[in-house]
Amino acid sequence: MNGRDVESLYLAGVLAGLFAVAMLYSSVGHGGASGYLAVLSLTAYAGMESDWLRQHAWSLNLVVAGIAFWHYRRAGHHVAGLTLPFIAASIPLAMLGGTFRVEGVMYDTLLSLTLVLAAWRLLSSVGGEMVTEQTLVPELRTSLPIGGGIGLVSGVVGIGGGIFLSPIVMLKGWASPKTTAATAALFVWANSAAGLVGAGISGRLLLDLDTLALFAVAVVIGGMVGARYGAVRAPPMIIRRLLVGVLLIAAARRVLDMMGIWL
């Protein structure tokens, strides 16, 4: 097998990973940024600048979260009154976070902690997915700080925030799984767009359009499959368990990198 064959096989593996993440995340209304960062952290792309990583993750989020929201809204699961306060608070702080330049050990530490916390949130929310089938809109004094806090983290690390918002909404009993998925999808889309705008304002937009186009093909297909499935049936617990495994493996990889002992 020559070098070109190896490179093609490697790229196919990366695209397969992105496809799987898009399919799994979109089924619960997420864009998949934490999953894309997890996949890329297990490849040579882990050596790219943090700005490059988070901006490409946000771009893929726009595609997949948009597909997910379209499917869930079309199925009648979106409640604007639940979603808008979270988004109103998150957008300015996600833009602010997108202007920050976090590199090296600091970024690795933040990303690793985010991946571990995301995995823990997913794991802890498994038992609470069917708490309610009605929508209870929280007071602004509750929803605004939650949206703003998640938005800031999203901007700094390069995620959409759905991985944190969904467990909170479901564990608080504010909405059914499908309504939560619709809210998360729009929340992720808005945060991702705000993060990219913030990066542009700071003059640090590093998108590689050729690479992004390849990645986008994989996530479009995965997102269409996952979102259509999720909008019809509640996602099974195995999906969350798989995501927990991917996130923990990626977090462990980055921790080992930081310690200089990854082989």
C-alpha positions as CSV (number, residue, x, y, z in Angstrom):
1,M,0.0,0.0,0.0
2,N,1.6,3.3,-1.1
3,G,1.5,6.6,0.7
4,R,-1.5,7.9,-1.2
5,D,-3.6,4.8,-0.4
6,V,-2.7,5.2,3.3
7,E,-3.7,8.9,3.2
8,S,-7.0,8.1,1.5
9,L,-7.8,5.3,4.0
10,Y,-6.9,7.7,6.8
11,L,-9.2,10.4,5.4
12,A,-12.0,7.9,5.0
13,G,-11.7,6.9,8.6
14,V,-12.0,10.6,9.7
15,L,-15.0,11.1,7.5
16,A,-16.6,7.9,8.9
17,G,-16.1,9.2,12.4
18,L,-17.7,12.6,11.6
19,F,-20.6,10.8,9.9
20,A,-21.2,8.7,13.0
21,V,-21.0,11.7,15.3
22,A,-23.4,13.7,13.1
23,M,-25.9,10.8,13.0
24,L,-25.9,10.2,16.7
25,Y,-25.9,13.9,17.9
26,S,-28.6,15.0,15.4
27,S,-30.9,12.3,16.7
28,V,-31.1,14.3,19.9
29,G,-31.0,17.7,18.3
30,H,-27.3,18.5,18.8
31,G,-24.9,19.8,16.2
32,G,-22.1,17.5,17.3
33,A,-19.2,20.0,17.9
34,S,-18.0,18.2,21.0
35,G,-18.1,14.9,19.1
36,Y,-16.3,16.4,16.1
37,L,-13.6,17.8,18.5
38,A,-13.5,14.3,20.0
39,V,-12.9,12.6,16.6
40,L,-10.3,15.2,15.5
41,S,-8.6,14.9,18.8
42,L,-7.9,11.2,18.0
43,T,-6.3,12.2,14.6
44,A,-3.5,14.3,13.3
45,Y,-5.9,17.2,13.2
46,A,-5.4,17.4,17.0
47,G,-2.2,19.3,16.3
48,M,-4.1,22.2,14.5
49,E,-4.5,25.5,16.2
50,S,-7.4,25.7,18.7
51,D,-9.0,28.5,16.5
52,W,-8.9,26.1,13.5
53,L,-10.5,23.3,15.5
54,R,-13.3,25.2,17.1
55,Q,-14.2,27.2,13.9
56,H,-14.5,24.0,11.9
57,A,-16.6,22.4,14.6
58,W,-18.9,25.4,14.6
59,S,-19.2,25.3,10.9
60,L,-20.2,21.6,11.0
61,N,-22.6,22.5,13.8
62,L,-24.4,25.0,11.5
63,V,-25.0,22.3,9.0
64,V,-26.1,19.5,11.3
65,A,-28.1,21.6,13.9
66,G,-29.9,23.3,11.0
67,I,-30.9,19.9,9.6
68,A,-32.0,18.7,13.1
69,F,-34.0,21.8,13.8
70,W,-35.8,21.6,10.4
71,H,-36.9,18.0,11.1
72,Y,-38.0,18.7,14.7
73,R,-39.8,21.9,13.9
74,R,-41.5,20.3,10.9
75,A,-42.7,17.5,13.2
76,G,-44.2,20.1,15.5
77,H,-41.9,19.8,18.5
78,H,-40.5,23.4,18.7
79,V,-41.8,25.8,21.4
80,A,-40.4,29.2,20.8
81,G,-41.2,30.5,24.3
82,L,-38.8,27.9,25.8
83,T,-36.0,28.4,23.3
84,L,-35.7,32.2,22.8
85,P,-34.6,33.2,26.4
86,F,-31.7,30.8,26.3
87,I,-30.6,32.0,22.9
88,A,-31.0,35.7,23.8
89,A,-28.6,35.4,26.7
90,S,-26.2,33.0,24.9
91,I,-25.5,34.9,21.6
92,P,-23.6,37.9,23.0
93,L,-21.6,35.8,25.3
94,A,-20.8,33.2,22.6
95,M,-19.6,36.0,20.4
96,L,-17.4,37.3,23.3
97,G,-16.0,33.8,23.9
98,G,-15.3,33.5,20.1
99,T,-13.0,36.5,20.3
100,F,-10.8,34.9,23.0
101,R,-7.6,33.2,21.8
102,V,-6.9,30.2,24.0
103,E,-3.9,28.1,23.0
104,G,-1.7,25.3,24.2
105,V,-2.1,23.7,27.6
106,M,-4.9,26.0,28.5
107,Y,-7.1,25.0,25.5
108,D,-6.3,21.4,26.0
109,T,-7.3,21.6,29.6
110,L,-10.5,23.4,28.9
111,L,-11.5,21.1,26.1
112,S,-10.7,18.0,28.1
113,L,-12.7,19.2,31.1
114,T,-15.6,20.1,28.7
115,L,-15.5,16.6,27.1
116,V,-15.5,14.9,30.5
117,L,-18.3,17.2,31.8
118,A,-20.3,16.6,28.6
119,A,-19.9,12.8,29.1
120,W,-21.0,13.1,32.7
121,R,-24.0,15.2,31.8
122,L,-25.1,12.7,29.1
123,L,-24.6,9.8,31.5
124,S,-26.5,11.5,34.4
125,S,-29.5,12.4,32.1
126,V,-30.2,8.9,30.8
127,G,-32.6,8.2,33.5
128,G,-34.5,11.5,33.2
129,E,-35.3,11.6,29.6
130,M,-39.0,10.8,30.0
131,V,-39.7,13.0,33.0
132,T,-42.5,15.0,31.3
133,E,-44.4,15.3,28.1
134,Q,-45.5,18.9,28.6
135,T,-43.6,22.2,28.3
136,L,-43.0,24.4,31.3
137,V,-41.2,27.6,30.4
138,P,-38.8,28.6,33.2
139,E,-38.7,32.2,34.5
140,L,-36.2,34.6,32.9
141,R,-34.2,34.8,36.1
142,T,-33.5,31.1,35.6
143,S,-33.2,30.7,31.9
144,L,-31.0,33.8,31.1
145,P,-28.1,32.8,33.4
146,I,-28.2,29.3,32.1
147,G,-28.2,30.4,28.5
148,G,-25.5,33.0,29.0
149,G,-23.2,30.7,30.9
150,I,-23.4,27.9,28.3
151,G,-23.0,30.5,25.5
152,L,-19.7,31.8,27.0
153,V,-18.3,28.2,27.4
154,S,-19.4,27.4,23.9
155,G,-17.5,30.4,22.5
156,V,-14.3,29.7,24.3
157,V,-14.1,26.0,23.7
158,G,-15.8,25.7,20.3
159,I,-19.0,23.9,20.9
160,G,-22.7,24.7,20.4
161,G,-23.8,24.1,24.0
162,G,-26.6,21.6,23.3
163,I,-24.6,18.9,25.2
164,F,-25.1,21.0,28.4
165,L,-28.5,22.5,27.7
166,S,-30.4,19.3,26.9
167,P,-29.7,17.5,30.2
168,I,-30.6,20.6,32.2
169,V,-33.9,21.1,30.4
170,M,-34.9,17.4,30.7
171,L,-33.7,17.0,34.3
172,K,-35.6,20.1,35.3
173,G,-38.7,18.7,33.7
174,W,-39.2,21.7,31.5
175,A,-39.9,19.8,28.3
176,S,-40.3,16.4,26.6
177,P,-37.2,14.8,24.9
178,K,-38.4,15.9,21.4
179,T,-39.2,19.5,22.4
180,T,-35.8,19.6,24.2
181,A,-34.2,18.4,21.0
182,A,-35.8,21.2,19.0
183,T,-34.7,23.8,21.5
184,A,-31.2,22.4,21.6
185,A,-30.9,22.4,17.8
186,L,-31.8,26.1,17.5
187,F,-29.6,27.0,20.5
188,V,-26.6,25.2,19.0
189,W,-27.1,26.8,15.6
190,A,-27.3,30.3,17.2
191,N,-24.2,29.8,19.4
192,S,-22.2,28.4,16.5
193,A,-23.0,31.3,14.3
194,A,-22.2,33.7,17.1
195,G,-18.9,32.0,17.7
196,L,-17.9,32.3,14.1
197,V,-19.0,36.0,14.0
198,G,-16.8,36.6,17.1
199,A,-13.9,34.9,15.5
200,G,-14.3,37.1,12.4
201,I,-14.5,40.3,14.5
202,S,-11.2,39.4,16.2
203,G,-9.6,38.7,12.8
204,R,-8.9,35.1,13.5
205,L,-11.1,33.3,11.0
206,L,-9.1,30.2,9.9
207,L,-11.5,28.2,7.8
208,D,-10.0,25.7,5.3
209,L,-12.9,25.6,2.8
210,D,-11.5,22.5,0.9
211,T,-11.2,20.5,4.2
212,L,-14.5,21.9,5.4
213,A,-16.3,20.8,2.2
214,L,-15.2,17.2,2.7
215,F,-16.2,17.2,6.3
216,A,-19.6,18.8,5.4
217,V,-20.5,16.0,3.0
218,A,-20.0,13.4,5.8
219,V,-22.0,15.3,8.4
220,V,-24.9,16.3,6.0
221,I,-25.6,12.6,5.3
222,G,-25.2,11.6,9.0
223,G,-27.3,14.6,10.1
224,M,-30.2,13.8,7.7
225,V,-30.3,10.2,8.9
226,G,-30.0,10.9,12.6
227,A,-32.4,13.9,12.7
228,R,-35.1,12.1,10.7
229,Y,-34.9,9.2,13.1
230,G,-34.9,11.3,16.2
231,A,-37.9,13.4,15.1
232,V,-40.0,10.2,14.8
233,R,-38.8,8.2,17.9
234,A,-37.2,9.1,21.2
235,P,-33.5,8.3,21.0
236,P,-32.5,5.1,22.7
237,M,-30.2,5.1,25.8
238,I,-27.5,3.3,23.8
239,I,-26.9,6.6,21.8
240,R,-26.0,8.5,25.0
241,R,-23.8,5.7,26.2
242,L,-21.9,5.6,22.9
243,L,-21.4,9.4,23.1
244,V,-20.1,9.1,26.6
245,G,-17.5,6.6,25.4
246,V,-16.3,8.8,22.6
247,L,-16.1,11.9,24.7
248,L,-14.2,10.1,27.5
249,I,-11.7,8.5,25.1
250,A,-11.0,11.8,23.4
251,A,-10.6,13.6,26.8
252,A,-8.2,10.9,27.9
253,R,-6.2,11.3,24.6
254,R,-5.8,15.0,25.2
255,V,-4.8,14.5,28.8
256,L,-2.2,12.0,27.8
257,D,-0.9,14.4,25.1
258,M,-0.6,17.1,27.8
259,M,1.4,14.7,30.0
260,G,3.6,13.8,27.0
261,I,3.0,10.1,27.3
262,W,0.7,9.4,24.3
263,L,2.5,6.9,22.1
